[in-house]
Structure formats: C-alpha cells, structure tokens
C-alpha cells in the first residue's frame, strides 16, 4: 500500500535542504498560495507582456515541429493570456537570464517558478499554475514500506543529487545516494534493481516512466509539496495581477487538459 502523505518531518527536512540550495525547477517548498481575488478590471491601457520560460521538460521545451516553446506550463499560460485578451510574447531562454529579465524589466514574467520566501517581495505572483513537489518511488510490488525518513536508513536512493543534497541523504536520511546526471538515468537504476527508491517530481515521474516504456512505479513517501507560479516584475500593475489570478482560478479544465496532454494527470492527482 502507498504511504499517506502525513510526513511533516520529511517535508521539513527535505524542504529545508532545497530552500538552502535555492533550487529553481520543480518546486521544493510549500508555496504561499495567493487567495483568489474577485474579478477586477485592469486600470488604464493593458500593457504588452513579455513572458519568459526556460527549458524544463515537460513544463516547457523547444517544440520539434517549429522550434517554438511548448509544454504543459506553456499551454496553460497561453490559455490564461487568451482569457485575459492580453497582448504578449513568449520566449524560451536560459533560466538565469529569464529570471534576471523578469526581476529587472517592467511587464515581464518568468514561469514556472518556485514561490520561495526569499523571493516573495522580489516579484508579484500569478498562480499557482500547478501543484507539485517531490517524492520517493519504488518498483511496483516492492515490499519496501516507508512511513517516515527513519525508514530510509540503509536504502539506496537514485536521483539527480548535487553534492550537498547527496551529503544530506547520507547524513540525515542515513541512506545511500546514487548520483546520476538526469531523471531517466535515475529511474533506470530503480528498474534495474540497483536502487531501492527513486527521487523524482510528483508532476514529472510519470512522463519519465512512459519514456522508458516501463510499468508504473508506486509512491513510497512524499518528501515535499510545492506550488508552481508565474513570477512577474515587482512593479507590475496590481489590478492586472489580481485579474490574472482571478482568471487562473477558473482554468480548471485547461489545467487538466495540459497535464493530460503531457502525461501528468495521474501524478497531479497523486499530489493533491
């Protein structure tokens, strides 16, 4: 049976680690969810929005057909812009550059972004676009049962660990980190039996499994939950941000469609 997600110790331990490291991709800390606003009209002429994203498949990546940005987050943000009847451009670029431009330039936003405490006042926030996080996965039928991080002692865990993360797994979880270059390689170690558990994203893991052509894995332990946002320049018009947030709350069908299109829907339900 799958473990219930009542593991506050794991979330605090894992969340604190990734907060310290300042990771930027899939979301590793519980986000502060912005309350849905009532409908608002944008004050003054609607500005042209510059929307930036980075290669982070399957959220955003370069399309094979025409080279334009595509992905689950790209599709959802386009739906949001259509609802807002906004004039905008969307560009795929390296993450650090996209983040810097959104920080410095008016009417510029970057997605998907973790809403971390240290970034809270640096941007204005639209979202959450998706609810995600990180979990440990086991092979289907595995007899490994994990109810807390104490149960990880002695187990081999595959993942894309940085040296600091690997040290955390060793010193705090008392487990054996198997460091690899990407999520595909980490999953292969699990299926080959070299790893007992695989660390991956709640939103990402099912797409990796499909790409490998393997049977679905089972969730062993949720380590951290996170909400993914669009971060906009701090001087963005407040009424526009409120309007976009209101529209986002009514994008349920578009959100599910974008998740299903990129094989995220089962993972999304598991993370709720």
C-alpha positions as CSV (number, residue, x, y, z in Angstrom):
1,X,0.0,0.0,0.0
2,X,1.1,3.5,-0.6
3,X,2.1,5.6,2.3
4,X,-0.2,8.5,3.2
5,X,1.3,12.0,2.9
6,X,1.4,12.7,6.6
7,X,5.2,13.1,6.8
8,X,5.8,16.6,8.1
9,X,9.2,15.6,9.3
10,X,10.3,14.5,5.8
11,X,8.8,17.7,4.3
12,X,10.6,19.9,6.8
13,X,13.9,18.1,6.4
14,X,13.9,17.9,2.6
15,X,12.3,21.3,2.2
16,X,14.9,23.0,4.4
17,X,17.7,21.4,2.3
18,X,16.4,22.5,-1.0
19,X,15.5,26.0,0.3
20,X,19.1,26.4,1.3
21,X,20.3,25.3,-2.1
22,X,17.9,27.7,-3.9
23,X,16.7,25.2,-6.5
24,X,14.7,26.7,-9.3
25,X,12.8,24.0,-11.2
26,X,10.1,21.7,-9.9
27,X,9.2,23.3,-6.6
28,X,10.6,22.0,-3.3
29,X,8.9,24.0,-0.6
30,X,5.3,24.5,0.3
31,X,4.3,27.7,-1.5
32,X,2.2,30.5,-0.1
33,X,-0.9,30.2,-2.1
34,X,-2.3,33.5,-3.2
35,X,-6.0,33.8,-2.4
36,X,-8.4,34.1,-5.4
37,X,-9.4,37.6,-6.0
38,X,-12.7,38.9,-7.1
39,X,-13.0,39.9,-10.8
40,X,-11.0,43.1,-11.5
41,X,-10.7,45.4,-14.4
42,X,-7.2,46.4,-15.4
43,X,-6.7,50.1,-14.6
44,X,-5.6,52.0,-17.7
45,X,-4.5,50.5,-21.1
46,X,-3.4,46.9,-20.9
47,X,0.4,46.7,-21.2
48,X,2.2,44.4,-23.6
49,X,3.6,41.4,-21.6
50,X,6.9,39.8,-22.1
51,X,6.6,36.2,-20.9
52,X,9.8,34.1,-20.5
53,X,10.4,30.5,-19.7
54,X,13.3,28.1,-19.7
55,X,13.9,24.6,-21.0
56,X,12.4,22.4,-18.3
57,X,10.5,19.5,-20.0
58,X,7.7,18.6,-19.8
59,X,6.8,22.0,-18.4
60,X,8.5,24.0,-21.2
61,X,10.8,22.9,-24.0
62,X,11.5,23.6,-27.7
63,X,9.0,22.1,-30.0
64,X,10.3,19.7,-32.6
65,X,8.0,21.0,-35.4
66,X,8.6,24.7,-35.4
67,X,11.1,25.3,-32.6
68,X,8.7,27.4,-30.5
69,X,8.1,26.9,-26.8
70,X,5.7,24.1,-25.9
71,X,4.9,22.1,-22.8
72,X,2.2,21.8,-20.1
73,X,3.0,25.2,-18.5
74,X,3.3,26.9,-21.9
75,X,-0.1,25.6,-22.9
76,X,-1.7,26.8,-19.6
77,X,-0.1,30.2,-19.7
78,X,-1.3,30.7,-23.3
79,X,-4.8,29.8,-22.2
80,X,-4.5,32.3,-19.4
81,X,-3.3,35.0,-21.8
82,X,-6.2,34.2,-24.1
83,X,-8.7,34.6,-21.3
84,X,-7.2,37.9,-20.4
85,X,-7.2,39.0,-24.0
86,X,-3.6,40.1,-23.4
87,X,-1.0,41.2,-25.9
88,X,2.2,39.2,-25.2
89,X,5.3,37.5,-26.5
90,X,6.7,34.2,-25.2
91,X,10.3,33.3,-25.4
92,X,12.3,30.3,-24.4
93,X,15.8,31.1,-23.0
94,X,18.3,30.0,-20.3
95,X,16.7,30.1,-16.8
96,X,19.2,32.5,-15.2
97,X,18.7,35.1,-18.0
98,X,14.9,34.8,-17.9
99,X,14.8,35.2,-14.1
100,X,17.1,38.3,-14.3
101,X,15.0,39.9,-17.0
102,X,11.7,39.4,-15.1
103,X,13.4,40.8,-12.0
104,X,14.6,44.0,-13.8
105,X,12.2,44.7,-16.6
106,X,8.7,46.1,-16.4
107,X,5.7,43.9,-17.5
108,X,8.0,40.9,-17.7
109,X,7.2,37.5,-16.2
110,X,9.0,34.2,-15.9
111,X,7.5,30.7,-15.4
112,X,7.4,28.2,-13.9
113,X,8.9,29.5,-10.7
114,X,9.0,28.4,-7.1
115,X,7.5,30.9,-4.7
116,X,10.2,30.9,-2.1
117,X,10.3,33.1,1.0
118,X,13.4,34.9,-0.2
119,X,11.7,35.8,-3.5
120,X,8.4,36.9,-2.1
121,X,8.9,40.6,-2.3
122,X,11.1,40.5,-5.4
123,X,8.1,39.6,-7.7
124,X,4.4,39.8,-8.0
125,X,2.8,36.3,-8.3
126,X,0.3,34.7,-10.6
127,X,-0.8,31.2,-9.6
128,X,-0.5,28.6,-8.5
129,X,-0.3,27.3,-12.1
130,X,0.3,23.7,-10.9
131,X,0.6,21.9,-7.6
132,X,3.7,19.7,-7.4
133,X,6.5,18.6,-5.2
134,X,8.9,15.7,-4.8
135,X,8.5,12.1,-3.7
136,X,10.3,8.8,-3.4
137,X,9.1,6.0,-5.7
138,X,9.5,2.2,-5.5
139,X,9.1,-0.6,-8.1
140,X,5.6,-2.0,-8.4
141,X,5.2,-4.9,-6.0
142,X,8.2,-3.8,-3.8
143,X,8.0,-4.9,-0.2
144,X,9.7,-1.7,0.9
145,X,7.3,0.3,3.2
146,X,8.3,3.8,4.2
147,X,6.3,5.8,6.8
148,X,9.0,8.3,7.7
149,X,12.5,9.3,6.9
150,X,13.7,7.0,9.7
151,X,12.7,4.1,7.4
152,X,15.2,5.2,4.7
153,X,18.3,4.0,6.7
154,X,20.5,1.8,4.6
155,X,18.4,2.1,1.4
156,X,19.9,3.1,-1.9
157,X,18.2,6.2,-3.4
158,X,18.8,7.3,-7.0
159,X,18.4,10.9,-8.1
160,X,20.0,13.9,-9.7
161,X,21.6,15.0,-6.4
162,X,24.1,17.8,-6.0
163,X,27.0,17.1,-3.7
164,X,25.2,19.0,-0.9
165,X,22.0,17.0,-1.4
166,X,23.9,13.7,-1.5
167,X,25.5,14.6,1.8
168,X,22.1,15.4,3.2
169,X,20.8,11.9,2.1
170,X,23.8,10.3,3.7
171,X,24.0,12.3,7.0
172,X,20.3,13.0,7.7
173,X,18.5,10.1,6.0
174,X,21.4,7.6,6.6
175,X,20.7,6.3,3.2
176,X,23.0,5.7,0.2
177,X,22.7,8.3,-2.6
178,X,23.2,7.1,-6.2
179,X,24.0,10.3,-8.1
180,X,23.2,10.4,-11.8
181,X,23.0,13.1,-14.5
182,X,19.3,13.0,-15.2
183,X,15.9,11.6,-14.2
184,X,16.0,9.0,-16.9
185,X,19.2,7.5,-15.6
186,X,17.9,7.6,-12.0
187,X,14.7,5.7,-13.0
188,X,16.7,3.1,-14.8
189,X,18.7,2.4,-11.7
190,X,15.4,1.7,-9.9
191,X,14.1,-0.6,-12.6
192,X,17.4,-2.5,-12.8
193,X,17.3,-3.1,-9.1
194,X,20.4,-1.1,-8.3
195,X,18.3,1.5,-6.4
196,X,15.7,0.7,-3.8
197,X,14.0,4.1,-4.3
198,X,14.0,6.8,-6.9
199,X,13.6,10.5,-6.1
200,X,11.5,12.4,-8.7
201,X,8.9,15.0,-9.1
202,X,5.2,14.4,-8.4
203,X,4.4,16.0,-11.7
204,X,7.4,14.7,-13.6
205,X,7.8,11.0,-12.8
206,X,5.0,9.6,-14.9
207,X,6.4,11.1,-18.1
208,X,9.8,9.6,-17.3
209,X,8.3,6.2,-16.8
210,X,6.4,6.4,-20.1
211,X,9.6,7.5,-21.9
212,X,11.3,4.4,-20.6
213,X,8.4,2.1,-21.5
214,X,8.3,0.6,-18.1
215,X,5.4,-0.3,-15.8
216,X,4.2,2.4,-13.4
217,X,6.1,2.9,-10.1
218,X,4.5,3.3,-6.7
219,X,4.7,6.3,-4.4
220,X,6.6,5.4,-1.3
221,X,7.0,8.7,0.5
222,X,6.1,12.4,-0.2
223,X,9.1,14.5,0.8
224,X,7.9,18.0,-0.1
225,X,4.9,19.7,-1.8
226,X,5.2,22.8,-3.8
227,X,3.1,25.2,-5.9
228,X,4.5,26.5,-9.2
229,X,3.8,30.1,-10.2
230,X,4.5,32.7,-12.8
231,X,6.7,35.4,-11.3
232,X,6.2,38.9,-12.6
233,X,8.2,42.1,-12.2
234,X,7.5,43.7,-8.8
235,X,6.2,46.9,-10.4
236,X,3.5,45.1,-12.4
237,X,0.1,46.8,-12.3
238,X,-1.7,45.4,-9.2
239,X,-5.0,45.3,-10.9
240,X,-3.6,43.2,-13.8
241,X,-2.0,40.7,-11.4
242,X,-5.4,40.5,-9.5
243,X,-7.2,40.0,-12.8
244,X,-4.8,37.2,-13.9
245,X,-5.1,35.5,-10.6
246,X,-8.9,35.5,-10.8
247,X,-8.8,34.1,-14.3
248,X,-6.3,31.4,-13.2
249,X,-8.7,30.1,-10.6
250,X,-11.2,29.3,-13.4
251,X,-8.8,27.4,-15.6
252,X,-9.5,24.0,-14.1
253,X,-10.4,22.3,-17.5
254,X,-7.4,23.9,-19.3
255,X,-5.1,22.9,-16.4
256,X,-6.3,19.3,-16.5
257,X,-6.0,19.2,-20.3
258,X,-2.4,20.5,-20.3
259,X,-1.5,17.9,-17.6
260,X,-3.1,15.1,-19.6
261,X,-1.5,16.2,-22.8
262,X,1.9,15.7,-21.3
263,X,1.0,12.6,-19.2
264,X,0.9,14.5,-16.0
265,X,-2.7,13.9,-14.9
266,X,-2.1,10.7,-12.8
267,X,0.8,12.4,-11.0
268,X,-1.2,15.5,-10.4
269,X,-4.0,13.6,-8.7
270,X,-1.5,11.8,-6.6
271,X,-0.1,15.0,-5.3
272,X,-3.4,16.6,-4.2
